[in-house]
Amino acid sequence: MSTSHNLPIAPLGPQRSLRESVTESLRAAIIAGTLEEGTLYSAPALGAAFGVSATPVREAMMDLAREGLVETVKNKGFRVTRMSDRELDEITEIRLLLEPPVVGDVAGTVPPSGIAALRSLADAIVAAAREGDLAAYLAADRDFHAEVLRYGGNSQLVDLATSLRMKTRMYGLKSLSESNRLADSAQEHHELLDLLEAGDGAAALALMRRHIGHARGLWATGEQEPPGESP
């Protein structure tokens, strides 16, 4: 079991409640792989690493257990759920079926106020990438894509796509951030907005397919995908 002094977790952000901040930081650590699959972590050790009590950590871990990111181990703590390559491939395949068609369909239908709100989220994604704040990056990225999908009018699809996004493991994010390449990737959100604003559904669909493909390429490994290999 890991102890508090060697846990590679992000600091808590000031903009959320304590429970929400702990949850976002732990979720980011799991998705980015800094909390390792199969490893058992105790709430007191994680709380000590955050500088908080064990209570908000336990609450956050229960939320993450409902998302399938961790499993509880009675009287011991929480173990990060293992995800096989096949499971991650299946998640990506489902997301490719769900998200790009909606993005293509909503091109040209998002009102100016909606584009402005999405621009703010895209700016937040880029800023977090430049600052190396993976928790803020992943939270803003999740909110951005959920907001785009909401214009399709299917709340069940939004919930499913968001759930799948949070189960994805992207172990290349940390190396991309450390090499200052994550901000370049983050600019795709602005490119997508340009296409939505212009009403170019075909190009928006294609960009969204490439964007999701990064989950099993660039963001998964930190290495650029060979041309033509993104879905």
N, C-alpha and C positions, 0 to 999 in steps of 0.2 A: 504494500500500500504506500502511495506517495505521501510525503509529509509536506507541511506548509512552506518550508523554506526553499523548495525546489519546484514549485508548481508554476509553469509558464503561462499564467493567465493575465489578461489585460486589466488595467485599472478600471475602476467603476466610473461611469459617466455621471455628470451632475444633473442632467436634464430629466431624469426619470425617477420614479420611486426607487427605494433601495431594492425591493424585490425585483422590479423590472430591470434595474441596472445589473444586478447579479445574474438574472436569467439571460440577458443579452450577452454579457461577458462570457458566461459558461457556454451558451449556444455557439458563440463565435469560436471559442477554444476547441469545441468538439468538431465543428464543421471544418476548421482549419487544421485540425490534427494536433494542436498543442496539448490537449488532453487526449491521451492515447486510447484507442480501442482496446477493450478487454481489461483495462486497468481499473482497479478499485480505488475510489476516492472517498474520504470521509468528510462529512459536513464540517466538523470542527477544524480539520486541516485546511479546507478550502476557505472557511470563514477567517481563519488566522491569516491566510495569504491575502484576502481582501481587506483585512482590518475590520471585520464585522463579526457579529455573533454567528453561531451555527444556524440559528432559526431562519433567517432569510435564505440561506443556502439550501436548507432542507426544503423550504417552500419552492424555491426555484427548481431544484432537482425533481420535485414532484411534477411541476409543470413540464419539464423536459422528458420525464418518464411517460407522460401522456402523449408527447410528440414522438415517442419511440427512440429518442436519442440516448437515453440511459435506462438501466434497469435497477430496481432496488435490491439490495442484499441485506436481509434482516439483521439488525444489530451491528452491521458493519459499515454500510455506506451505499455508494452508487457505482455501478460499473458502466462504462461507456459501451454502448451497443456496437457489436461488430457488423460491418457492411461488406459483403463480398463484391467483387468487380461485377459479377452478373447482376446483383441487386441494383448497383449504381447504374449499370447500363439500362436496366429495365425502367428505372425512374426517369432517365433521360429520354428513353423511347416514348414513354407516356407523356412527358412534358412536350415533346415535339409534336405529338398528336393534338394536344390541347391548346397550347399557347400561340404558336405562329398563325393559325387560321384566324383566331380572334383579333390578333394585332393587325393582320391584313384587312379584316372587315371594318375595324374601327378607324382606319386611316381616313382622314378628311371629316370625321364626325366629332372630334374632340373640340369643344368650344375654346375660344381664346383664354378664358379664365382657367380652364382645365390644363391647357398647354403651359400657362404660367406657373401653376402649382406643380406640375410635373418637372418644369425647368428647375424649380427650387430644390426638388428632391434629387434631380440629376446633379445639380451643383453640390449638394451635400455628399453624394456618392463620390464625386471627384475629390472634394476636399478631404474626406475621410481617407481615401486612397493615398493622397499626398502626405497626410499626417501619419499614415501607418496604423490608423485606428480601425482594426478589423471588425470590432463589434459595431461601431457606428456605420462602417461600410456595409456590412451585411444587413443591418436593420433598415438603412435607407434604400438599399437595393431591393429588399423584400417589399417595402412600402411602395416603391416606384412601380414595380411590375404588377402588384396587386391593384394599384390605381388604374393602370393602363387596361388591365383585364376587366375591371368593373364597367368600363364603357361598353363591353359586350353584353351586359345586362343579365349575366348568368352567375348568381352569387355562389351556387354550388361549385361551379368550375373554378371561381376565384379561390374558394376555400381549399379545394383539392390541389390546385396548382401551387398554392402557397405552402401547403403541407408537404408536398413533394419537394419543393425548393428547400425547405428546412431540413429534410432528411439527407440531402445531397452532401457529400464530403468533398471538400476542395482543398486538398493538402498542398497545392502549389501557391495558395494565396500569400502565405508568409514570405516565401522566397521572392514572389513578384513584388510584394511591398518593400522588402529589404533592398531590392535592386532598382527601385523606383519605376517599375514597369506597370504596376497595377493602375496608376492614374491614366496611362495610355489606354488600357483596356476599358476603364470606366467611361472614357469619352464616347463609347458606343451608345450610351444612353442618350446623349445629345444628338447623335446621328439618327437614332430611332425617332426621336421627337421631331427632327427636321422632316423626316419622311411622313410621319403622321400628320404634321401640319400641312405638308404639301399635298396630302391625299394620295400618296403613291403606295397603294396597298401591296402590290406585288413586291416592291423593293423592301417594304417594311417586313413582310412575311419572310423574305430571304434573309434579312439581317437578323430577325429574331431566331431563325433556325441556326444561323452561325453563332449567335450569342449563346444560345442554350448548349450548342456543341462544345463551347469552351469548358463546360462543367466536366467533360470527360477528356479534355485536352489541356488547354492552357492553364485553367484554374486548378485542374487536378494534379498536374505535374510541375507547373511553373515553366514548361518548355513550349515554345511556339509550335502549333500544329503544322505538319507539312501541308502544302497547298492541296485543297480538294478533300482533305480528310475530315473536316467538320461536317456533321450531318446536314 
